[in-house]
Amino acid sequence: MPDSAPVRTALVTGASAGIGQAIAEVFAKEGFDLVLTARRGDRLEALAADLRQRFGRRVATIVADLADPAAPARIVGEIAAAGITVDALVNNAGYGVPGKFTDTPWEAQRDMLQVMVMAVAELTHRLLPGMIQRRYGRIINIGSVAGLVPQSAGHALYGSSKALVTGFSQSIALEWMPHNVYATAVCPGFTYTEFHDVNHMREQVSRLPKFMWMDADTVAREAFEAVMAGRIIHVPGRFYRMVVFLARYTPRWLVLAVVKRVSKTYRRT
Ligand SMILES: NC(=O)c1ccc[n+]([C@@H]2O[C@H](COP(=O)([O-])OP(=O)(O)OC[C@H]3O[C@@H](n4cnc5c(N)ncnc54)[C@H](OP(=O)(O)O)[C@@H]3O)[C@@H](O)[C@H]2O)c1
């Protein structure tokens, strides 16, 4: 980055692990200061120290549980109080609630929607006006291939919430691109992170062949390049781009039949 370029700041949710941690590193490498948020403060502090030391960036951390409806406003308030303006927003925090829809208490389903949908929309809503005003904004919303193909049994609200995030990103991108505010839905397939340990599906998904797995660093790099290029939807990896393409152009009844059969490998139903 040339010396005269303004130093920009990226807010990354779910930065304590996996794709979020990898995206934070890419932004730091590309010359952004950072605000990192997640629930595990010790992880955030360790990452912040590492990024400060390796890239000389200013890195702040905010511990927050996005299942708390008050969290997005508090995060934005703390950032403003510190005199920081957010130029890039990465809505990444997320997890899955596997199994039959009624097997999990409503509160767990509600919390997931709060993290994966409401917090995404609210953080965007609160930070977008400043980006529009300053005529610079980059928003990455982490969706999933699960939001682009017909839903399987098990994980009922996961794919649906990712479909919403993708549609939402598209609208924001089309509304604000002329103001130099780009939004990209990045939709990965299976990626090596803590995701499947957190939802206790590691053993089951380990049966999937190696070629179906991406690494978080590749997803993060592709996410950064996609948003900087103004791409509206980006599916990392050639294999998953082909899956999405086939799912779009194959008759729905046939895709559903395939999903029903194949998803037994990676879904608890
Ligand atoms: N891994 C995959 O196969 C895959 C595929 C497609 C899409 N994705 C999406 O990628 C995103 C990142 O997931 P990942 O694979 O990197 O999983 P991960 O390694 O488990 O990381 C998830 C991150 O989200 C944060 N998070 C979870 N619940 C939170 C809450 N209530 N409040 C605040 N932060 C919370 C976690 O931090 P704390 O626990 O410290 O709060 C962690 O930093 C998610 O949106 C996921 O749906 C993953």
The ligand as an SDF file (V2000), in Angstrom:
LIG
                    3D

 48 52  0  0  0  0  0  0  0  0999 V2000
  -16.2940  -24.8080    8.1190 N   0  0  0  0  0  0  0  0  0  0  0  0
  -17.1490  -25.0390    7.1530 C   0  0  0  0  0  0  0  0  0  0  0  0
  -17.2320  -26.1690    6.6060 O   0  0  0  0  0  0  0  0  0  0  0  0
  -18.0510  -23.9200    6.6630 C   0  0  0  0  0  0  0  0  0  0  0  0
  -18.6690  -24.0620    5.4100 C   0  0  0  0  0  0  0  0  0  0  0  0
  -19.4850  -23.0380    4.9470 C   0  0  0  0  0  0  0  0  0  0  0  0
  -19.6760  -21.8950    5.7070 C   0  0  0  0  0  0  0  0  0  0  0  0
  -19.0650  -21.7980    6.9270 N   0  0  0  0  0  0  0  0  0  0  0  0
  -19.3210  -20.5700    7.6900 C   0  0  0  0  0  0  0  0  0  0  0  0
  -18.0760  -19.9580    7.9900 O   0  0  0  0  0  0  0  0  0  0  0  0
  -18.2440  -19.1170    9.1380 C   0  0  0  0  0  0  0  0  0  0  0  0
  -17.0720  -19.3360   10.0720 C   0  0  0  0  0  0  0  0  0  0  0  0
  -17.1180  -20.6580   10.5740 O   0  0  0  0  0  0  0  0  0  0  0  0
  -15.8140  -21.5510   10.7460 P   0  0  0  0  0  0  0  0  0  0  0  0
  -15.9200  -22.6790    9.8000 O   0  0  0  0  0  0  0  0  0  0  0  0
  -14.6110  -20.7000   10.7220 O   0  0  0  0  0  0  0  0  0  0  0  0
  -16.0940  -22.1500   12.2040 O   0  0  0  0  0  0  0  0  0  0  0  0
  -15.2790  -22.0190   13.5890 P   0  0  0  0  0  0  0  0  0  0  0  0
  -13.8530  -22.3910   13.3900 O   0  0  0  0  0  0  0  0  0  0  0  0
  -16.0760  -22.8090   14.5680 O   0  0  0  0  0  0  0  0  0  0  0  0
  -15.3610  -20.4700   13.9250 O   0  0  0  0  0  0  0  0  0  0  0  0
  -16.5950  -19.8630   14.2380 C   0  0  0  0  0  0  0  0  0  0  0  0
  -16.3720  -18.4690   14.7850 C   0  0  0  0  0  0  0  0  0  0  0  0
  -17.6550  -17.8980   15.0950 O   0  0  0  0  0  0  0  0  0  0  0  0
  -17.6100  -17.4010   16.4220 C   0  0  0  0  0  0  0  0  0  0  0  0
  -18.9210  -17.5070   17.0550 N   0  0  0  0  0  0  0  0  0  0  0  0
  -19.7000  -18.6050   17.1690 C   0  0  0  0  0  0  0  0  0  0  0  0
  -20.7840  -18.3250   17.9030 N   0  0  0  0  0  0  0  0  0  0  0  0
  -20.6740  -17.0240   18.2710 C   0  0  0  0  0  0  0  0  0  0  0  0
  -21.4690  -16.1670   19.0740 C   0  0  0  0  0  0  0  0  0  0  0  0
  -22.5910  -16.5840   19.6790 N   0  0  0  0  0  0  0  0  0  0  0  0
  -21.0630  -14.8860   19.2610 N   0  0  0  0  0  0  0  0  0  0  0  0
  -19.9160  -14.4460   18.6950 C   0  0  0  0  0  0  0  0  0  0  0  0
  -19.1160  -15.2210   17.9260 N   0  0  0  0  0  0  0  0  0  0  0  0
  -19.4920  -16.5000   17.7410 C   0  0  0  0  0  0  0  0  0  0  0  0
  -16.5920  -18.2810   17.1390 C   0  0  0  0  0  0  0  0  0  0  0  0
  -15.9900  -17.5660   18.2120 O   0  0  0  0  0  0  0  0  0  0  0  0
  -16.2490  -17.8360   19.7820 P   0  0  0  0  0  0  0  0  0  0  0  0
  -16.5830  -19.2880   19.9590 O   0  0  0  0  0  0  0  0  0  0  0  0
  -14.9510  -17.4310   20.4230 O   0  0  0  0  0  0  0  0  0  0  0  0
  -17.3730  -16.9160   20.1240 O   0  0  0  0  0  0  0  0  0  0  0  0
  -15.5470  -18.4880   16.0460 C   0  0  0  0  0  0  0  0  0  0  0  0
  -14.6430  -17.4190   16.0350 O   0  0  0  0  0  0  0  0  0  0  0  0
  -19.5990  -19.4610    9.7210 C   0  0  0  0  0  0  0  0  0  0  0  0
  -20.5250  -18.4620    9.3750 O   0  0  0  0  0  0  0  0  0  0  0  0
  -19.9540  -20.7800    9.0540 C   0  0  0  0  0  0  0  0  0  0  0  0
  -21.3450  -20.9550    8.9670 O   0  0  0  0  0  0  0  0  0  0  0  0
  -18.2570  -22.7760    7.4140 C   0  0  0  0  0  0  0  0  0  0  0  0
  1  2  1  0
  2  3  2  0
  2  4  1  0
  4  5  1  0
  4 48  2  0
  5  6  2  0
  6  7  1  0
  7  8  2  0
  8  9  1  0
  8 48  1  0
  9 10  1  0
  9 46  1  0
 10 11  1  0
 11 12  1  0
 11 44  1  0
 12 13  1  0
 13 14  1  0
 14 15  2  0
 14 16  1  0
 14 17  1  0
 17 18  1  0
 18 19  2  0
 18 20  1  0
 18 21  1  0
 21 22  1  0
 22 23  1  0
 23 24  1  0
 23 42  1  0
 24 25  1  0
 25 26  1  0
 25 36  1  0
 26 27  1  0
 26 35  1  0
 27 28  2  0
 28 29  1  0
 29 30  1  0
 29 35  2  0
 30 31  1  0
 30 32  2  0
 32 33  1  0
 33 34  2  0
 34 35  1  0
 36 37  1  0
 36 42  1  0
 37 38  1  0
 38 39  2  0
 38 40  1  0
 38 41  1  0
 42 43  1  0
 44 45  1  0
 44 46  1  0
 46 47  1  0
M  CHG  2   8   1  16  -1
M  END
$$$$
